[in-house]
Amino acid sequence: MVGFSVEAGWANRKARCVELSNLSSPAVGALSRDMPVVIPIAALEQHGGHLPLFTDSLLLGEVVRRVKEPMSDRVLFAPLMWLGNSDHHLDFPGTVSARPRVYLDVLTGLVEDFIRHGFRRIVLLNGHGGNDVPGRQALFEVRQRFRERKDLLLLLGTYWNLGAKPWEEDDTLHQREMGHACEWETSMMLWLAPELVGEHEGLVPVEPGTAFGPASRAWTTPDRSGPGYIGWPDKATSEKGERLFRVFSADVVGLLERVICWDGHSWE
């Protein structure tokens, strides 16, 4: 196209989301390096007998889809990473996992690549509990390697742990925290893809428990749950799922607004 410029091209696409997978290298090069980069990280693992293996990735994908519209052209979204750290679920067929130290290397490499390209505000948006510890460790290690850089903002945010209290909007919710293939996840899947949800109404709840709390006990899924779920999937409904998506997506938008408004050097 004669006379085309990257800047002009993007000026005509203000309403469109900035997705890394759709951009050319020059288009990425033209972006502001203060633009937050969001890397969604999820998993492919067992979710009991009633939810598909891809549950975490499907749910995080829907959260990201909802977040993209209000963020328009202010955030760069990387493709969702479907492989996570799921070693604790390996007793159940179909689960695949990046071993913890391998996963650390993958995440640190991804973050460092974006830093190499000049980006300064990087958010690992997490949708799987097993990614939390290695995700935090990965960002800790990257920050130490770039310890002279005062302009870096490296964050991990798990979408259901960003401050929301969804039961305050929906008092029919029984759970007060995320479980696994539980009331929350099953409700969200019932809204998103009900054809993928199996029989759940008659399932006997598996309470999360706080074994040896406040200490943190190492565990595998069979230590806690024979059927592979933790929580109250029997209480799930599609209506609850829609409300959960709405609350969690709003939390992510709020976090990204804070990242955008960061002054580039302060602690808060």
LUMKOLMI-92478 format. One record per residue: x, y, z of N, C-alpha, C in turn; residue number from 1; residue in one letter. Coordinates in steps of 0.1 Angstrom, whole numbers, plus 5000, padded with zeros to 4 digits. Atoms other than C-alpha are relative to their C-alpha. Example, Ala and Ser with C-alpha at 12.3 -4.5 7.8 and 13.67 -1.06 7.14 Angstrom:
BEGIN
NODE  n_u  n_v  n_w ca_u ca_v ca_w  c_u  c_v  c_w   k r
NODE 5009 4988 5000 5123 4955 5078 5009 5012 5000   1 A
NODE 4991 4989 5000 5137 4989 5071 4992 5011 5008   2 S
//
This chain:
BEGIN
NODE  n_u  n_v  n_w ca_u ca_v ca_w  c_u  c_v  c_w   k r
NODE 5009 4988 5000 5000 5000 5000 5009 5012 5000   1 M
NODE 4992 4988 5001 5015 5033 4989 4997 5010 5011   2 V
NODE 5002 4990 4990 5021 5058 5017 4995 4994 5013   3 G
NODE 5004 5006 4987 5012 5033 5045 5011 5002 5010   4 F
NODE 4991 5000 4989 5028 5039 5078 4994 4992 5012   5 S
NODE 5005 5007 4988 5026 5018 5110 4992 5008 5009   6 V
NODE 5007 4991 4991 5016 5048 5130 4986 5003 4995   7 E
NODE 5013 4997 5006 4988 5057 5106 4990 4988 5000   8 A
NODE 5008 5012 5000 4976 5021 5104 4994 4998 5013   9 G
NODE 5006 5002 4987 4972 5019 5141 4991 5011 5004  10 W
NODE 5009 4989 4997 4956 5053 5143 4986 4997 4995  11 A
NODE 5013 5003 5005 4928 5039 5122 4994 4988 5006  12 N
NODE 5005 5012 4994 4923 5009 5144 4999 5001 5015  13 R
NODE 5000 4997 4986 4918 5025 5178 4991 4991 5008  14 K
NODE 5010 5008 4993 4888 5004 5187 5004 4985 5001  15 A
NODE 4997 5014 5001 4906 4971 5180 5011 4997 5011  16 R
NODE 4991 5004 4990 4925 4951 5206 5014 4997 4994  17 C
NODE 4986 5002 5005 4963 4949 5203 5004 4986 5004  18 V
NODE 4997 5014 4997 4970 4912 5200 5013 4996 4993  19 E
NODE 4987 5003 5005 5006 4900 5196 4999 4991 4988  20 L
NODE 5000 5010 5010 4996 4871 5174 4995 5006 4986  21 S
NODE 5005 4994 5012 4980 4894 5148 5010 5011 4994  22 N
NODE 4991 4989 5003 5009 4919 5146 5012 4996 4992  23 L
NODE 4987 5002 5007 5039 4922 5123 5011 5005 5010  24 S
NODE 4989 4995 4991 5073 4928 5139 5001 5015 5000  25 S
NODE 4999 4986 5000 5074 4964 5127 4988 5007 5008  26 P
NODE 5011 4994 4993 5039 4970 5142 5003 4999 5015  27 A
NODE 4996 5001 4986 5052 4957 5176 5010 5010 5003  28 V
NODE 4990 4990 4998 5082 4979 5172 4995 5014 5001  29 G
NODE 5006 4986 5000 5059 5010 5168 4992 5002 5013  30 A
NODE 5008 4999 4988 5041 5003 5201 5008 5008 5011  31 L
NODE 4994 4994 4988 5048 5024 5232 5005 4989 5009  32 S
NODE 4994 5010 4990 5071 5005 5256 4994 5002 5014  33 R
NODE 5008 4999 4988 5049 5017 5284 4987 4993 5000  34 D
NODE 5012 5008 5002 5021 4997 5270 5001 4987 5009  35 M
NODE 4999 5013 4993 5014 4968 5295 4999 4988 4990  36 P
NODE 5000 5013 5008 5020 4933 5281 4993 4990 5010  37 V
NODE 5006 5011 4992 4996 4906 5294 5003 4987 4993  38 V
NODE 4997 5014 5004 5007 4870 5292 4990 4991 5007  39 I
NODE 5009 5009 4993 4977 4847 5300 5006 4986 5002  40 P
NODE 4994 5013 4998 4989 4814 5316 4989 4991 5007  41 I
NODE 5011 5009 4995 4966 4784 5322 5005 4986 5001  42 A
NODE 4996 5014 4998 4967 4746 5321 4991 4991 4991  43 A
NODE 5008 5011 5006 4955 4714 5305 5001 4988 5010  44 L
NODE 5000 5010 4989 4946 4690 5334 4986 4995 5004  45 E
NODE 5012 5006 4996 4920 4668 5349 4991 5010 5009  46 Q
NODE 5009 4992 4992 4889 4685 5364 4988 4991 5004  47 H
NODE 5010 5009 4996 4871 4656 5379 4994 4992 4988  48 G
NODE 5006 5007 5010 4847 4635 5359 4990 5008 4992  49 G
NODE 5011 4992 5006 4824 4663 5349 5004 5012 4992  50 H
NODE 4995 4989 5008 4846 4690 5333 5011 4996 4991  51 L
NODE 4989 5004 5009 4870 4689 5304 5014 5004 5005  52 P
NODE 4987 4998 4996 4907 4689 5307 5004 5015 4997  53 L
NODE 4996 4986 5005 4909 4724 5290 4993 5011 5008  54 F
NODE 5009 4991 4993 4887 4740 5317 5008 5013 5004  55 T
NODE 4993 4988 4996 4914 4764 5331 5002 5010 4988  56 D
NODE 4997 4992 5012 4923 4776 5296 4988 5006 4994  57 S
NODE 5013 4995 5005 4887 4780 5285 4995 5012 5008  58 L
NODE 5005 4990 4992 4878 4800 5315 5009 5013 5000  59 L
NODE 4991 4988 5001 4909 4823 5314 4998 5007 4986  60 L
NODE 5002 4994 5013 4903 4827 5277 4988 5009 4999  61 G
NODE 5012 4992 4999 4868 4840 5284 5002 5013 5008  62 E
NODE 4996 4988 4992 4881 4864 5311 5008 5010 4991  63 V
NODE 4991 4992 5009 4907 4877 5286 4991 5007 4989  64 V
NODE 5009 4995 5011 4880 4881 5259 4992 5012 5005  65 R
NODE 5008 4989 4995 4859 4903 5282 5009 5012 5004  66 R
NODE 4991 4989 4996 4889 4923 5293 5005 5008 4988  67 V
NODE 4995 4993 5012 4900 4931 5258 4992 5012 4995  68 K
NODE 5008 4989 5005 4871 4953 5249 5002 5013 5007  69 E
NODE 4997 4987 4993 4875 4980 5276 5014 5004 4999  70 P
NODE 4986 4996 5001 4912 4979 5272 5004 5005 4986  71 M
NODE 4999 4995 5015 4909 4986 5234 5015 4999 4996  72 S
NODE 4986 5000 5005 4944 4996 5222 5010 5004 5010  73 D
NODE 4991 4995 4989 4960 5003 5256 5008 4988 5006  74 R
NODE 4993 5012 4995 4973 4967 5263 5003 4991 4989  75 V
NODE 4996 5010 5010 4993 4942 5243 4997 4986 5006  76 L
NODE 5003 5013 4996 4979 4907 5247 5008 4989 4993  77 F
NODE 4993 5011 5006 5001 4877 5241 4990 4988 5000  78 A
NODE 5009 5011 5000 4984 4844 5232 5000 4992 5013  79 P
NODE 5001 5008 4987 4972 4822 5260 5009 4988 5000  80 L
NODE 4992 5011 4998 4997 4797 5273 4992 4989 5006  81 M
NODE 5009 5010 4995 4977 4765 5277 5007 4989 5008  82 W
NODE 4993 5009 4992 5005 4744 5292 5005 5006 5013  83 L
NODE 4996 4995 4987 5010 4749 5330 5007 4990 5008  84 G
NODE 4994 5009 4991 5025 4734 5360 4989 4992 5007  85 N
NODE 5011 5009 4995 5001 4705 5368 5005 4987 5005  86 S
NODE 4995 5012 4995 5023 4679 5384 4991 4993 5010  87 D
NODE 5008 5005 4989 4999 4675 5413 4988 4992 4995  88 H
NODE 5012 5007 5006 4972 4662 5389 5004 4988 4991  89 H
NODE 4995 5010 5010 4994 4636 5370 4995 4986 5003  90 L
NODE 5006 5013 4998 4977 4607 5387 4987 4997 4992  91 D
NODE 5012 5001 5008 4947 4614 5365 5003 5001 4985  92 F
NODE 4997 5001 5014 4948 4604 5328 4996 5013 4992  93 P
NODE 5003 4988 5008 4949 4633 5303 5008 5012 5004  94 G
NODE 4992 4989 4995 4968 4657 5325 5014 5001 4993  95 T
NODE 4986 4997 5004 4999 4672 5309 5006 5011 5008  96 V
NODE 4994 4990 4991 5024 4693 5328 5014 5004 4996  97 S
NODE 4986 4996 5001 5055 4714 5324 5005 4999 5014  98 A
NODE 4994 5002 4987 5077 4703 5353 5004 5013 5006  99 R
NODE 4998 4987 4993 5082 4731 5379 5012 5008 4995 100 P
NODE 4988 4992 5004 5117 4740 5369 5000 5003 4985 101 R
NODE 5001 4997 5014 5110 4737 5332 4990 5012 4998 102 V
NODE 5010 4989 5001 5080 4760 5337 5006 5013 5004 103 Y
NODE 4993 4988 4996 5101 4785 5356 5009 5005 4988 104 L
NODE 4992 4995 5012 5125 4786 5326 4992 5006 4989 105 D
NODE 5008 4994 5010 5097 4791 5302 4995 5014 5003 106 V
NODE 5006 4987 4996 5081 4819 5321 5011 5011 5001 107 L
NODE 4990 4990 5000 5114 4837 5328 5005 5004 4986 108 T
NODE 4997 4997 5013 5123 4834 5292 4991 5009 4993 109 G
NODE 5011 4992 5006 5090 4848 5280 5001 5015 5005 110 L
NODE 4999 4987 4994 5093 4878 5304 5012 5007 4995 111 V
NODE 4988 4993 5004 5129 4885 5295 5000 5003 4985 112 E
NODE 5001 4996 5014 5121 4884 5258 4993 5013 4998 113 D
NODE 5007 4987 5002 5096 4912 5262 5008 5012 5006 114 F
NODE 4991 4990 4995 5121 4931 5283 5010 5003 4990 115 I
NODE 4990 4998 5010 5147 4926 5256 4994 5009 4989 116 R
NODE 5007 4992 5011 5121 4942 5231 4997 5014 5006 117 H
NODE 5002 4986 4995 5119 4972 5254 4988 5002 5009 118 G
NODE 5012 4998 4992 5086 4966 5273 5004 5000 5015 119 F
NODE 4996 4998 4986 5086 4976 5309 4989 4996 5010 120 R
NODE 5011 5004 4991 5052 4966 5323 4994 4987 4995 121 R
NODE 5004 5013 5005 5045 4929 5321 4992 4993 5011 122 I
NODE 5010 5006 4991 5016 4910 5337 4998 4986 4996 123 V
NODE 5005 5014 5002 5013 4872 5340 4986 4999 5006 124 L
NODE 5013 5001 4996 4976 4868 5341 4997 4985 5002 125 L
NODE 5001 5015 4997 4970 4834 5358 4986 4995 5001 126 N
NODE 5013 5006 4999 4941 4811 5355 5001 4985 5005 127 G
NODE 4998 5013 4995 4955 4780 5372 5008 5000 5013 128 H
NODE 4994 4999 4987 4964 4776 5409 5014 4995 5001 129 G
NODE 4987 5006 5000 4994 4754 5402 5011 5009 4994 130 G
NODE 4991 4990 5006 5010 4783 5383 5005 5011 5009 131 N
NODE 4998 4988 4991 5010 4807 5412 5014 5000 5006 132 D
NODE 4987 5000 4994 5042 4796 5430 5011 5001 4990 133 V
NODE 4989 4998 5010 5064 4791 5399 4999 5014 4993 134 P
NODE 5001 4987 5006 5050 4823 5384 5006 5011 5008 135 G
NODE 4994 4991 4991 5059 4843 5414 5015 4999 5000 136 R
NODE 4985 5003 5000 5094 4827 5415 5006 5005 4987 137 Q
NODE 4995 4996 5013 5099 4834 5378 5002 5015 5000 138 A
NODE 4999 4985 5000 5092 4871 5382 5010 5005 5010 139 L
NODE 4990 4996 4990 5113 4873 5414 5014 4998 4993 140 F
NODE 4987 5002 5006 5143 4858 5394 5003 5010 4990 141 E
NODE 4998 4990 5010 5138 4881 5365 5004 5014 5006 142 V
NODE 4997 4987 4993 5137 4911 5388 5014 5001 5005 143 R
NODE 4986 5000 4995 5170 4901 5404 5010 5001 4989 144 Q
NODE 4991 4998 5011 5186 4898 5370 5001 5014 4994 145 R
NODE 5001 4986 5005 5175 4933 5361 4999 5009 5012 146 F
NODE 5002 4993 4987 5180 4947 5396 5003 5015 4999 147 R
NODE 4997 4986 5002 5194 4980 5383 4989 5008 4993 148 E
NODE 5011 4993 5008 5162 4987 5363 4989 5004 5010 149 R
NODE 5011 4995 4991 5139 5009 5384 4987 5002 4992 150 K
NODE 5011 4997 5008 5115 5012 5355 4992 4988 4997 151 D
NODE 5007 5012 5003 5103 4976 5355 4988 4998 5010 152 L
NODE 5012 5004 4992 5068 4966 5367 4997 4986 4996 153 L
NODE 5003 5014 5003 5065 4928 5368 4990 4994 5010 154 L
NODE 5011 5004 4991 5033 4913 5382 4995 4987 4996 155 L
NODE 5008 5011 5003 5015 4881 5385 4986 5002 5007 156 L
NODE 5013 4998 4995 4977 4883 5390 4992 4988 4997 157 G
NODE 5009 5011 5002 4954 4852 5395 4986 5006 5000 158 T
NODE 5012 4992 5002 4920 4864 5382 4990 4999 5011 159 Y
NODE 5010 5001 4989 4900 4851 5411 5005 5005 5013 160 W
NODE 4994 4996 4988 4924 4865 5437 5003 5015 5000 161 N
NODE 4997 4986 5002 4923 4902 5427 4991 5009 5009 162 L
NODE 5008 4992 4991 4900 4913 5455 4985 4998 5000 163 G
NODE 5014 5002 5002 4866 4902 5443 4994 4992 5011 164 A
NODE 5008 5008 4992 4840 4889 5467 4987 4997 4993 165 K
NODE 5012 5002 5008 4815 4875 5443 4987 4996 5007 166 P
NODE 5012 5004 4992 4792 4862 5470 4993 5013 5005 167 W
NODE 5007 4987 4997 4784 4899 5478 4991 5004 4989 168 E
NODE 5009 4997 5011 4769 4902 5444 4990 4989 4998 169 E
NODE 5009 5012 5001 4753 4867 5444 5000 4992 5013 170 D
NODE 5000 5007 4987 4743 4855 5478 4996 4985 4999 171 D
NODE 5003 5014 5001 4734 4821 5464 5013 4992 4999 172 T
NODE 4987 5007 5000 4771 4813 5461 5004 4994 5013 173 L
NODE 4996 5007 4987 4782 4787 5487 5014 5003 5003 174 H
NODE 4986 4999 4998 4819 4789 5482 5005 5014 5003 175 Q
NODE 4994 4987 4997 4841 4817 5495 5014 5001 4994 176 R
NODE 4987 5000 5007 4872 4808 5475 4999 4990 4989 177 E
NODE 4999 5009 5012 4882 4790 5443 5004 4986 5005 178 M
NODE 4996 5014 4998 4883 4752 5445 5006 4994 4988 179 G
NODE 4995 5007 5012 4889 4728 5417 4988 4992 4994 180 H
NODE 5012 5007 5006 4861 4717 5393 4989 5002 5010 181 A
NODE 5009 4997 4989 4840 4733 5420 4987 5007 4996 182 C
NODE 5012 4992 5003 4809 4754 5423 5003 5012 4990 183 E
NODE 4996 4988 5008 4827 4784 5407 5004 4995 4986 184 W
NODE 4995 5004 5014 4845 4766 5378 4989 4993 4993 185 E
NODE 5011 5007 5006 4815 4744 5371 4990 5010 4995 186 T
NODE 5010 4990 5004 4792 4774 5370 5005 5008 4988 187 S
NODE 4994 4992 5011 4815 4793 5347 5000 4991 4987 188 M
NODE 5001 5009 5012 4817 4763 5323 4986 4998 4996 189 M
NODE 5014 5001 5004 4779 4759 5324 4996 5012 4992 190 L
NODE 5004 4988 5008 4776 4795 5311 5008 5000 4987 191 W
NODE 4992 4999 5012 4805 4792 5287 4998 4989 4990 192 L
NODE 5001 5012 5009 4802 4757 5272 4992 4989 5007 193 A
NODE 5007 5010 4993 4774 4737 5288 5000 4986 4994 194 P
NODE 5000 5014 5006 4777 4709 5263 5013 4992 5004 195 E
NODE 4988 5007 4995 4811 4701 5278 5000 4996 5015 196 L
NODE 5001 5002 4986 4798 4698 5313 4992 4987 5002 197 V
NODE 5007 5013 4997 4789 4663 5326 4991 5001 5012 198 G
NODE 5008 5001 4989 4767 4652 5354 5007 5005 5013 199 E
NODE 4994 4994 4988 4774 4673 5385 4991 5002 5011 200 H
NODE 5010 4997 4990 4742 4678 5404 5001 4991 5012 201 E
NODE 5000 5009 4989 4746 4647 5425 5013 4997 5006 202 G
NODE 4986 5003 4995 4783 4649 5432 5001 5004 5015 203 L
NODE 4998 4998 4986 4792 4647 5469 5011 5011 5002 204 V
NODE 4990 4989 4998 4811 4679 5480 5013 4994 5006 205 P
NODE 4987 5003 4994 4848 4676 5488 5005 5013 5006 206 V
NODE 4996 4987 4993 4857 4703 5514 5015 5003 4998 207 E
NODE 4986 4997 5002 4889 4722 5508 5009 4996 5012 208 P
NODE 4992 5003 4989 4902 4719 5543 5012 5009 5001 209 G
NODE 4988 4992 4997 4932 4737 5559 5009 4992 5008 210 T
NODE 4992 5010 4992 4954 4708 5569 5013 5007 5005 211 A
NODE 4988 4995 4993 4981 4719 5593 5002 5015 4998 212 F
NODE 4999 4985 5001 4973 4756 5587 5004 5006 5013 213 G
NODE 4996 4991 5011 4987 4782 5589 5012 4996 4992 214 P
NODE 4989 5005 5009 5016 4761 5576 4995 4996 4987 215 A
NODE 5004 5004 5013 5016 4751 5540 5005 4986 4997 216 S
NODE 4996 5014 5002 5015 4714 5533 5001 4996 4985 217 R
NODE 4998 5004 5014 5029 4699 5501 4990 4988 4998 218 A
NODE 5010 5010 5002 5003 4677 5484 4999 4996 4985 219 W
NODE 5005 5004 5013 4991 4658 5454 4985 4999 5000 220 T
NODE 5015 4999 5000 4955 4658 5443 4994 4988 5007 221 T
NODE 5006 5011 4992 4948 4622 5456 5001 5001 5015 222 P
NODE 5000 4997 4986 4959 4634 5490 4987 5006 5005 223 D
NODE 5011 4992 4996 4929 4656 5491 4987 4996 4994 224 R
NODE 5013 5002 5007 4903 4643 5466 5001 4987 4992 225 S
NODE 5001 5012 5009 4896 4608 5452 4995 5003 4987 226 G
NODE 5006 4998 5013 4873 4620 5424 5007 5011 4992 227 P
NODE 4993 4990 5007 4896 4649 5415 4995 5014 5001 228 G
NODE 5005 4986 4999 4874 4679 5423 5001 5004 5015 229 Y
NODE 5000 4995 4987 4875 4701 5454 4990 5011 5001 230 I
NODE 5010 4990 4999 4845 4721 5464 4986 4994 4999 231 G
NODE 5014 5003 5001 4807 4720 5457 4995 5001 4986 232 W
NODE 5005 4999 5014 4801 4713 5420 4985 4998 4999 233 P
NODE 5014 5002 5000 4766 4702 5429 4992 5012 5001 234 D
NODE 5007 4987 4998 4757 4738 5436 5001 5009 4988 235 K
NODE 4997 4992 5011 4768 4751 5402 4987 5003 4991 236 A
NODE 5011 4997 5010 4744 4770 5378 5007 5010 4990 237 T
NODE 4996 4991 5010 4749 4789 5346 4999 5015 5004 238 S
NODE 5002 4986 4995 4736 4821 5362 5011 5005 5009 239 E
NODE 4988 4997 4991 4763 4820 5389 5012 5002 4991 240 K
NODE 4989 4999 5009 4788 4815 5361 5001 5013 4994 241 G
NODE 4999 4987 5006 4779 4847 5343 5004 5011 5010 242 E
NODE 4996 4990 4990 4781 4867 5375 5015 4999 5004 243 R
NODE 4986 5002 4997 4815 4852 5383 5009 5006 4989 244 L
NODE 4993 4994 5011 4828 4861 5349 5000 5015 5001 245 F
NODE 5001 4986 4999 4816 4896 5353 5008 5006 5011 246 R
NODE 4993 4995 4988 4831 4901 5387 5015 4999 4997 247 V
NODE 4986 5003 5002 4865 4885 5378 5006 5009 4989 248 F
NODE 4995 4992 5011 4868 4904 5345 5002 5014 5004 249 S
NODE 4999 4986 4995 4861 4937 5362 5013 5002 5008 250 A
NODE 4988 5000 4991 4889 4929 5387 5013 5002 4991 251 D
NODE 4988 5000 5009 4914 4923 5358 5001 5014 4994 252 V
NODE 5000 4987 5006 4904 4955 5341 5005 5011 5010 253 V
NODE 4996 4991 4990 4909 4974 5374 5015 4999 5002 254 G
NODE 4986 5002 4998 4944 4959 5378 5008 5006 4988 255 L
NODE 4993 4995 5012 4954 4968 5342 4999 5016 5000 256 L
NODE 5001 4985 4999 4941 5004 5347 5011 5005 5010 257 E
NODE 4989 4996 4991 4965 5006 5377 5014 4999 4993 258 R
NODE 4988 5002 5007 4993 4993 5356 5003 5011 4990 259 V
NODE 4999 4989 5009 4986 5019 5329 5003 5013 5006 260 I
NODE 4999 4987 4993 4985 5047 5354 5013 5001 5008 261 C
NODE 4987 5000 4993 5018 5037 5371 5009 5010 4995 262 W
NODE 4991 4989 5004 5043 5066 5371 5013 4996 4995 263 D
NODE 4987 5005 5006 5072 5044 5360 5011 4998 5010 264 G
NODE 4989 5001 4991 5092 5044 5392 4996 4997 5015 265 H
NODE 5004 5001 4986 5072 5044 5425 4997 4985 5003 266 S
NODE 5004 5013 4995 5065 5013 5446 4985 4997 4998 267 W
NODE 5015 5002 5001 5027 5017 5445 4996 5005 4986 268 E
//
